[in-house]
Amino acid sequence: MKDGRRTKFIFVTGGVLSSLGKGLAASSLGALLQTRGLSVTIQKLDPYINVDPGTMNPFQHGEVYVTDDGAETDLDLGHYERFLAVPMSRKNNTTSGAIYNTVIAKERRGDYLGATVQVIPHITDEIKSRVLSLAEGEEAPDVAIIEIGGTVGDIEGQPFLEAIRQLRSELGRDNCLNIHLTLVPYLRAAGEHKTKPTQHSVKELLSIGIQPDIILCRCEHVIPKEMRRKIALFCNVDEDAVFAAVDVDNIYEVPLRFYGEGFDQKVAIMLRLPARNAHLEAWEQLMKDFRDPKGRVTIAIVGKYVELHEAYKSLHEALVHAGVANRVAVDLKYVNSEEVDPGNAASVLADCDGVLVPGGFGYRGVEGKIAAIGHARTRKVPFFGICLGMQCAVIEFARNVAGLPGANSEEFDESAPDKVIYLMGEWYDFRSKRVERRDAGSDKGGTMRLGSYPCTVAPGTLAHAAYGADHVDERHRHRYEFNNAYKDRLEELGMRYSGTSPDGALVEIVELEGHPWFLGCQFHPEFKSRPMQAHPLFREFIAAAVRRASGERSGT
């Protein structure tokens, strides 16, 4: 904490229904407070019982975001990092499962000295300790924004709401602020907004002892002044504490919209934050760049979760950032890999200037990914493979260039004659226990290479040209690796290993000689892309797509 000031806490709750955008609202507010010269962090409290989202189906939960310290977290932490450009850690996300797990472990150790362990005070005390941990240390932030997942009224979220109710009393009103995000629907038939859902949502909050200080209204259209006055009256807040969160086409416009509403100014006044002007030049320039592209490219994302775009949220945003860096609009074509095969890949991908195959787990859809990669390799289409996408690129090359038709990943076929991707037994005591773990319903958490690891980049490669550095750090989330037994054979045929672990034992990046831009990486670079600083690999991938599109338009 700077100048001896205490950390101020802002609690963000949501009402009426889910997916209103609490994470974006919290991130945008945090970004605005940063423009006032304040240091900010954000924490997500998720009510679900899973210890973390690492084993959850992407169709249910969306993307699993990974931090530098290896935490598997909610996708909202991606919003936090992108908007604040501040690295998050496992301290920034916790779940009901993690809370109960810790409390039960303490009870088993006897930490509670034989007391009856209850939701209040033991569960709520553990929640409060996680929140207050953000304010510890010399680098404690000026402001900590706490987003409570779920919707007010959910049974599983009640301990979190009780914990923040207690914190308001313990920390004092000058150090805590409650913001409630709610839906104000617009009924087209009646031609007006309806405030009743908001009134009921606030009533639900009041029933558990929480009075919102600010109400943020998610809506399709600007809410009239008289409607805001009505919300303020019935929800017992100041009239100038009712703000509209109007739908936008571009999420990076939200901070500017909030600033226009005076949202950050009201927060600063209510929390007695230092009076400083906001400097929004960087955000304004970002939006100018979005609105004035000099061209367009189409990128195919070939994966198996394409029905739910949230499963590829960071990937989507990284491509958008790269488009801004190249002053082009990026049109994304989501292609279901289960519907691609060698016979139709050319027609399915004919209108694409680049092909990206993202990460994933399991065999379903893999052959379609391999077919798409074969198309990109033979037709000289810019290709970017991430994690499983890189592994599929190695498999495709081994089968169709190295003459190993049975090449595969050990993940998909344990009896494959050529396991060019395999599980490294020296890392995990997993190979010998595999059958035992499967039969016993094994613990799937903690068996992956997670978090940030160093990578040495070879000079004279696409990767080195992108990074402009010999050494980088990137985030990983995988179990299987390139099998070095095939390293020399594939290299002789044109595969180049442009990135490895510092000791040379692990292949991190592969490229192909003679291809305009073909790169696969074992890590997840999308987690480190920012709207005002596109990730180098994404930036250069889109640059290659622009060159291809320009070449086609000029007939070359």
C-alpha positions as a printed Julia matrix, in Angstrom:
556×3 Matrix{Float64}:
   0.0     0.0     0.0
   1.4     3.36   -1.02
   1.77    6.25    1.42
   0.53    4.11    4.32
  -3.06    4.0     3.03
  -5.24    0.97    3.69
  -6.48   -1.16    0.84
 -10.05   -0.3    -0.12
 -12.4    -3.14   -1.02
 -15.12   -3.1    -3.68
 -17.55   -6.03   -3.71
 -19.38   -6.76   -6.97
 -22.49   -8.94   -6.86
 -24.94   -9.88   -9.6
 -28.68  -10.29   -9.66
 -31.64  -11.48  -11.76
 -29.66  -13.85  -13.98
 -26.12  -15.02  -14.77
 -23.76  -13.86  -17.52
 -24.54  -10.18  -17.05
 -20.85   -9.3   -17.24
 -19.67   -8.88  -13.65
 -16.14   -9.78  -14.71
 -16.09   -7.16  -17.46
 -17.65   -4.57  -15.17
 -15.06   -5.26  -12.45
 -12.22   -5.21  -14.97
 -13.4    -1.98  -16.57
 -13.76   -0.26  -13.19
 -10.3    -1.49  -12.23
  -8.85   -0.13  -15.47
 -10.44    3.28  -14.82
  -9.05    3.4   -11.3
  -5.63    2.56  -12.74
  -5.87    5.56  -15.06
  -6.21    7.63  -11.87
  -2.83    6.37  -10.7
  -4.13    3.73   -8.28
  -2.86    0.16   -8.0
  -5.64   -2.4    -8.4
  -6.14   -6.15   -8.1
  -9.27   -8.26   -8.59
 -10.37  -11.52   -6.99
 -13.06  -13.94   -8.15
 -15.03  -15.94   -5.57
 -16.77  -18.84   -7.31
 -19.58  -20.63   -5.43
 -19.3   -24.01   -7.21
 -18.06  -27.02   -5.24
 -15.26  -27.96   -7.66
 -11.89  -27.12   -6.1
 -10.97  -25.46   -9.39
 -12.33  -25.56  -12.97
  -9.48  -27.74  -14.24
 -11.61  -30.87  -14.66
 -14.8   -29.13  -15.81
 -16.26  -29.58  -19.29
 -15.56  -26.48  -21.43
 -19.16  -26.62  -22.68
 -20.33  -26.02  -19.1
 -17.66  -23.69  -17.79
 -15.9   -22.21  -20.8
 -12.18  -21.64  -20.87
  -9.86  -22.62  -18.03
  -7.44  -19.72  -17.56
  -3.93  -20.46  -16.27
  -1.81  -18.04  -14.23
   1.98  -17.82  -13.99
   2.0   -19.79  -10.74
   0.04  -22.64  -12.3
  -3.44  -22.0   -10.94
  -6.34  -23.23  -13.1
  -8.9   -20.48  -12.75
 -12.13  -18.98  -14.01
 -12.01  -17.26  -17.4
 -12.79  -13.92  -15.73
  -9.17  -13.81  -14.58
  -8.33  -13.46  -18.25
 -10.46  -10.32  -18.36
  -8.71   -9.04  -15.23
  -5.25   -9.51  -16.71
  -6.17   -8.12  -20.12
  -7.81   -4.97  -18.76
  -5.34   -4.3   -15.94
  -2.15   -5.69  -17.52
  -1.32   -7.0   -14.03
  -0.46  -10.7   -13.52
  -2.91  -12.65  -11.4
  -2.13  -15.65   -9.2
  -3.93  -18.41   -7.33
  -4.78  -15.78   -4.66
  -7.08  -14.11   -7.2
  -9.52  -17.0    -7.57
 -11.07  -19.31   -5.01
 -14.1   -21.58   -4.94
 -16.5   -23.06   -2.43
 -14.74  -26.37   -3.0
 -11.35  -24.87   -2.11
 -12.79  -23.15    0.96
 -14.5   -26.28    2.3
 -11.44  -28.37    1.45
  -9.24  -26.1     3.57
 -11.66  -25.96    6.48
 -12.1   -29.75    6.54
  -8.32  -30.23    6.43
  -7.95  -27.87    9.41
 -10.65  -29.75   11.31
  -8.89  -33.07   10.66
  -5.63  -31.62   12.0
  -7.37  -30.41   15.12
  -6.86  -26.72   14.38
 -10.3   -25.88   15.77
  -9.57  -27.55   19.12
 -12.61  -29.78   19.05
 -15.12  -27.04   18.22
 -18.2   -27.81   16.15
 -17.24  -26.66   12.64
 -19.99  -24.56   11.06
 -20.62  -22.32    8.07
 -20.54  -19.37   10.46
 -17.91  -18.65   11.62
 -15.51  -21.2    10.15
 -16.43  -21.12    6.44
 -17.03  -17.38    6.43
 -13.78  -16.76    8.33
 -11.87  -18.73    5.68
 -13.53  -16.69    2.92
 -12.65  -13.46    4.7
  -9.04  -14.55    5.12
  -8.78  -15.15    1.36
 -10.18  -11.69    0.66
  -7.99   -9.93    3.21
  -4.88  -11.74    1.96
  -4.94   -9.36   -1.0
  -4.1    -6.48    1.34
  -1.06   -8.15    2.87
   2.55   -7.19    2.23
   4.4    -4.07    1.17
   2.96   -4.24   -2.35
  -0.68   -4.33   -1.22
  -2.88   -2.57   -3.78
  -4.78    0.65   -3.25
  -8.0    -1.06   -4.32
  -9.08   -4.71   -4.3
 -12.19   -5.54   -6.33
 -13.93   -8.75   -5.25
 -16.32  -10.35   -7.74
 -18.77  -12.85   -6.26
 -19.75  -15.4    -8.87
 -23.27  -16.6    -9.47
 -26.51  -14.75   -8.79
 -27.92  -13.37   -5.55
 -30.37  -15.96   -4.25
 -28.26  -18.99   -5.18
 -27.92  -21.33   -2.19
 -24.24  -22.03   -2.79
 -23.38  -18.33   -2.84
 -24.82  -17.48    0.58
 -21.61  -18.03    2.6
 -19.76  -15.59    0.34
 -22.44  -12.94    0.72
 -22.46  -13.41    4.48
 -18.67  -13.03    4.51
 -18.74   -9.71    2.65
 -21.57   -8.53    4.92
 -19.31   -9.17    7.9
 -16.34   -7.47    6.23
 -18.36   -4.3     5.71
 -18.89   -4.07    9.48
 -15.3    -5.01   10.34
 -13.53   -2.71    7.87
 -15.86    0.26    8.03
 -17.95    2.02    5.41
 -15.1     4.21    4.2
 -13.1     1.12    3.24
 -15.8    -1.0     1.6
 -18.2    -0.46   -1.27
 -21.0    -2.73   -2.51
 -21.82   -2.61   -6.23
 -24.75   -4.63   -7.51
 -25.01   -5.45  -11.21
 -28.52   -6.25  -12.29
 -30.65   -6.54  -15.4
 -33.05   -3.82  -16.52
 -34.86   -5.45  -19.45
 -36.41   -3.48  -22.28
 -39.83   -4.73  -23.4
 -40.2    -3.82  -27.05
 -43.94   -4.43  -27.06
 -44.41   -1.94  -24.24
 -41.63    0.33  -25.44
 -40.13    0.76  -21.99
 -37.61   -0.54  -19.47
 -38.78   -2.58  -16.5
 -37.25   -2.06  -13.05
 -39.09   -4.76  -11.11
 -36.34   -7.43  -11.55
 -33.83   -4.97  -10.1
 -36.09   -4.15   -7.17
 -36.53   -7.83   -6.34
 -32.8    -8.49   -6.66
 -31.93   -5.68   -4.26
 -34.65   -6.9    -1.9
 -32.92  -10.3    -1.89
 -29.63   -8.61   -0.98
 -31.26   -6.59    1.77
 -32.73   -9.75    3.26
 -29.22  -10.97    4.06
 -28.06   -7.62    5.38
 -26.31   -6.08    2.35
 -27.32   -2.65    1.13
 -25.82   -1.86   -2.28
 -24.12    1.53   -2.52
 -24.14    1.6    -6.31
 -26.46   -0.13   -8.77
 -25.11   -0.91  -12.21
 -27.91   -1.63  -14.68
 -27.17   -3.94  -17.6
 -29.44   -2.88  -20.44
 -29.87   -2.78  -24.21
 -30.56    0.94  -24.35
 -29.72    3.98  -22.24
 -32.01    4.18  -19.24
 -34.0     7.44  -19.0
 -33.33    9.73  -16.08
 -36.77    9.2   -14.58
 -36.2     5.44  -14.63
 -32.91    5.84  -12.76
 -34.7     8.03  -10.24
 -37.27    5.27   -9.71
 -34.56    2.63   -9.2
 -32.79    4.87   -6.68
 -36.01    5.48   -4.77
 -37.09    1.85   -4.52
 -33.6     0.46   -3.91
 -32.54    3.06   -1.32
 -29.47    4.42   -3.12
 -28.45    7.91   -4.19
 -29.9     9.01   -7.5
 -26.4     9.64   -8.85
 -25.39    6.11   -7.81
 -27.48    4.39  -10.52
 -25.47    3.74  -13.68
 -26.17    2.1   -17.01
 -24.04   -0.69  -18.46
 -25.34   -0.51  -22.0
 -24.57   -3.31  -24.46
 -21.53   -2.59  -26.65
 -20.11   -4.24  -29.75
 -16.56   -4.14  -28.39
 -15.8    -5.03  -24.77
 -12.82   -2.65  -24.69
 -15.23    0.24  -25.07
 -16.75   -0.44  -21.64
 -14.17    1.6   -19.62
 -14.84    4.65  -21.78
 -18.6     4.19  -21.44
 -18.28    3.91  -17.66
 -16.13    7.01  -17.58
 -18.77    8.9   -19.57
 -21.33    7.84  -16.97
 -19.15    9.14  -14.12
 -18.99    5.67  -12.6
 -15.36    5.81  -11.47
 -15.84    9.33  -10.09
 -18.69    8.18   -7.85
 -16.63    5.2    -6.64
 -13.7     7.48   -5.84
 -15.91    9.86   -3.87
 -17.65    7.13   -1.88
 -14.38    5.4    -0.98
 -12.55    8.69   -0.32
  -9.89    7.82   -2.88
  -7.3    10.46   -3.86
  -8.74   13.08   -6.2
  -6.91   12.54   -9.48
  -7.81   12.96  -13.11
  -8.21    9.87  -15.26
  -5.81    9.56  -18.2
  -7.66    7.67  -20.89
  -5.47    8.4   -23.91
  -4.35    4.78  -24.32
  -7.94    3.46  -24.21
  -9.12    6.14  -26.63
  -6.34    5.29  -29.07
  -7.2     1.6   -28.79
 -10.79    2.28  -29.82
  -9.65    4.48  -32.72
  -7.51    1.61  -33.97
 -10.46   -0.77  -33.68
 -12.71    1.54  -35.64
 -10.25    2.26  -38.46
  -8.86   -1.04  -39.81
  -6.89   -0.93  -43.05
  -7.97   -4.37  -44.19
  -9.56   -7.7   -43.18
  -8.38  -11.27  -42.79
 -10.3   -14.46  -42.07
  -8.86  -16.95  -39.6
 -10.24  -20.47  -39.17
 -10.26  -21.79  -35.6
 -10.49  -25.56  -36.02
 -11.53  -27.14  -32.72
 -14.15  -29.29  -31.05
 -15.68  -26.73  -28.67
 -16.63  -24.22  -31.36
 -20.32  -24.23  -30.39
 -19.33  -22.37  -27.22
 -17.01  -19.49  -28.09
 -16.32  -18.91  -24.38
 -14.24  -22.11  -24.49
 -11.72  -20.17  -26.6
 -12.13  -16.76  -24.97
  -8.45  -15.85  -24.54
  -7.7   -17.18  -28.01
 -10.42  -15.01  -29.5
  -9.14  -11.93  -27.7
  -5.5   -12.6   -28.64
  -6.47  -12.7   -32.32
  -8.39   -9.45  -31.92
  -5.36   -7.84  -30.26
  -3.14   -9.05  -33.1
  -5.55   -7.53  -35.58
  -5.25   -4.16  -33.88
  -1.46   -4.44  -33.92
  -1.61   -5.04  -37.69
  -4.39   -2.46  -38.26
  -6.76   -5.06  -39.71
 -10.1    -6.51  -38.68
  -9.95  -10.23  -37.93
 -12.98  -12.29  -38.92
 -13.09  -15.59  -37.05
 -14.5   -18.68  -38.71
 -15.15  -21.37  -36.11
 -14.84  -24.81  -37.72
 -15.95  -27.99  -35.96
 -12.99  -30.33  -36.32
 -15.32  -33.35  -36.25
 -16.69  -32.2   -39.6
 -13.31  -31.88  -41.33
 -11.51  -34.66  -43.21
  -8.83  -34.85  -45.91
 -11.5   -34.88  -48.58
 -13.24  -31.63  -47.6
 -10.53  -29.63  -45.81
  -9.68  -27.6   -48.92
 -13.3   -26.53  -49.5
 -14.03  -25.89  -45.81
 -10.94  -23.7   -45.42
 -10.88  -22.18  -48.92
 -11.85  -18.67  -47.79
  -9.41  -18.52  -44.86
  -6.17  -16.53  -44.77
  -4.84  -18.5   -41.8
  -5.59  -21.69  -39.86
  -5.33  -21.97  -36.09
  -5.69  -25.25  -34.21
  -6.09  -24.64  -30.45
  -5.5   -26.8   -27.41
  -7.81  -29.42  -26.01
  -7.98  -32.89  -24.51
  -9.2   -36.23  -25.81
  -9.28  -37.94  -29.19
 -12.61  -36.6   -30.44
 -12.08  -34.29  -33.41
  -8.32  -34.89  -33.62
  -8.35  -36.38  -37.13
 -10.17  -33.29  -38.4
  -7.5   -31.09  -36.84
  -4.8   -33.16  -38.52
  -6.59  -32.84  -41.87
  -6.8   -29.05  -41.46
  -3.09  -28.91  -40.63
  -2.29  -31.0   -43.72
  -4.2   -28.49  -45.83
  -2.29  -25.55  -44.3
   1.05  -27.3   -44.77
   0.57  -28.32  -48.39
  -1.26  -25.18  -49.55
   1.22  -22.85  -47.78
  -1.52  -21.26  -45.65
  -0.24  -19.55  -42.49
  -0.68  -22.0   -39.61
  -0.58  -21.59  -35.84
  -0.89  -24.63  -33.55
  -1.26  -24.25  -29.82
  -0.64  -27.07  -27.31
  -2.63  -29.98  -28.81
  -2.5   -28.02  -32.08
   1.28  -28.32  -32.06
   1.1   -32.0   -31.21
  -1.3   -32.6   -34.09
   1.12  -30.77  -36.4
   3.88  -33.17  -35.36
   1.59  -36.17  -35.93
   0.55  -34.89  -39.38
   4.16  -34.31  -40.41
   5.27  -37.72  -39.12
   2.48  -39.51  -40.99
   2.59  -37.67  -44.31
   6.18  -36.49  -44.64
   8.24  -38.9   -42.52
   6.36  -41.98  -43.76
   5.07  -43.11  -40.37
   1.37  -43.81  -41.06
   0.84  -45.15  -37.54
   2.19  -42.03  -35.85
  -0.02  -40.79  -33.03
  -0.09  -39.46  -29.5
   0.05  -41.85  -26.58
  -2.95  -39.93  -25.24
  -5.06  -41.23  -28.13
  -3.53  -44.65  -28.83
  -1.32  -46.33  -26.25
  -0.5   -49.11  -28.71
   0.47  -46.83  -31.62
   3.66  -48.07  -33.34
   5.11  -44.55  -33.42
   4.17  -42.46  -30.4
   5.63  -39.16  -31.56
   3.8   -37.51  -28.65
   4.08  -39.29  -25.32
   3.83  -39.01  -21.56
   7.2   -38.39  -19.94
   7.44  -40.89  -17.09
  10.42  -39.14  -15.51
   8.24  -36.1   -14.78
   5.24  -37.79  -13.24
   4.96  -40.96  -11.24
   1.97  -41.61  -13.46
   2.89  -44.14  -16.14
   3.19  -47.13  -13.77
   0.04  -46.13  -11.87
  -2.12  -45.36  -14.87
  -4.32  -48.46  -14.68
  -4.56  -48.22  -10.9
  -5.65  -44.59  -11.1
  -8.26  -45.27  -13.75
  -9.74  -48.19  -11.83
  -9.79  -46.18   -8.61
 -11.44  -43.12  -10.14
  -8.16  -41.26   -9.87
  -7.54  -37.69   -8.88
  -7.13  -35.85  -12.19
  -5.94  -32.61  -10.63
  -2.25  -31.82  -10.33
  -1.03  -34.22  -13.05
  -0.23  -31.57  -15.66
   2.59  -29.21  -16.45
   0.97  -25.99  -15.3
   2.08  -22.38  -15.15
   5.01  -20.39  -16.47
   8.16  -22.11  -17.7
  11.22  -20.7   -19.51
  11.88  -21.31  -23.2
  15.09  -20.79  -25.16
  14.42  -19.43  -28.66
  16.75  -20.28  -31.55
  18.02  -17.36  -33.67
  17.06  -17.16  -37.32
  13.58  -18.6   -36.74
  10.05  -17.29  -37.01
   9.76  -17.46  -33.23
  12.92  -15.42  -32.68
  11.83  -12.84  -35.24
   8.53  -12.5   -33.37
   9.9   -12.34  -29.84
  13.1   -10.47  -30.59
  14.61  -12.34  -27.64
  16.65  -15.46  -26.9
  14.7   -16.37  -23.78
  10.97  -16.07  -22.97
   8.56  -17.37  -20.34
   5.21  -18.85  -21.35
   2.29  -20.56  -19.6
   1.61  -24.27  -20.02
  -1.31  -26.62  -19.45
  -0.67  -30.12  -20.76
   0.43  -33.67  -19.9
   1.99  -34.98  -23.08
   5.21  -33.95  -24.83
   7.11  -34.28  -28.08
   8.97  -37.6   -28.13
  12.67  -36.82  -28.61
  13.26  -40.29  -30.07
  11.86  -38.88  -33.34
  13.61  -35.55  -33.16
  16.47  -36.2   -35.6
  14.31  -38.01  -38.16
  11.74  -35.23  -38.39
  14.43  -32.56  -38.41
  16.13  -34.16  -41.42
  12.86  -33.78  -43.33
  12.36  -30.09  -42.58
  10.94  -29.74  -39.07
  12.81  -27.17  -37.04
  12.79  -26.89  -33.25
  12.86  -23.14  -32.7
  12.07  -23.27  -28.99
  13.16  -25.7   -26.29
  13.42  -25.84  -22.52
  16.72  -24.29  -21.35
  18.26  -27.75  -20.9
  17.17  -28.78  -24.41
  15.15  -31.73  -23.1
  11.69  -30.48  -24.1
  10.55  -29.22  -27.48
   8.48  -26.07  -26.99
   8.14  -24.65  -30.54
   8.24  -26.32  -33.95
   8.41  -24.73  -37.41
   8.65  -26.02  -40.99
  11.32  -25.04  -43.46
  10.07  -23.72  -46.78
   6.69  -22.63  -45.46
   5.79  -18.91  -45.32
   4.56  -19.17  -41.69
   4.01  -22.49  -39.94
   4.5   -22.59  -36.17
   3.29  -24.76  -33.33
   3.97  -24.16  -29.65
   3.42  -26.44  -26.66
   2.42  -23.53  -24.39
  -0.58  -21.19  -24.42
   0.55  -17.74  -25.62
  -3.04  -16.45  -25.66
  -2.91  -16.1   -21.88
  -0.29  -13.35  -22.14
  -1.83  -11.23  -24.9
  -3.1    -7.76  -24.01
  -5.26   -5.32  -26.04
  -2.51   -2.71  -26.13
   0.31   -5.24  -26.43
  -0.54   -8.16  -28.69
   1.38  -11.36  -28.09
   4.32  -11.54  -30.54
   3.34  -14.94  -31.99
  -0.25  -13.89  -32.6
   0.92  -10.58  -34.04
   3.2   -12.31  -36.55
   0.61  -14.97  -37.39
  -1.88  -12.28  -38.36
   0.85  -10.41  -40.24
   1.44  -13.57  -42.28
  -2.3   -13.87  -42.92
  -2.33  -10.25  -44.11
   0.5   -10.99  -46.53
  -1.38  -13.99  -47.89
  -4.6   -12.01  -48.26
  -2.76   -9.17  -49.98
  -1.01  -11.61  -52.29
  -4.29  -13.2   -53.31
  -5.9    -9.82  -53.93
  -2.99   -8.75  -56.12
  -3.03  -12.07  -57.96
   0.45  -13.17  -56.85
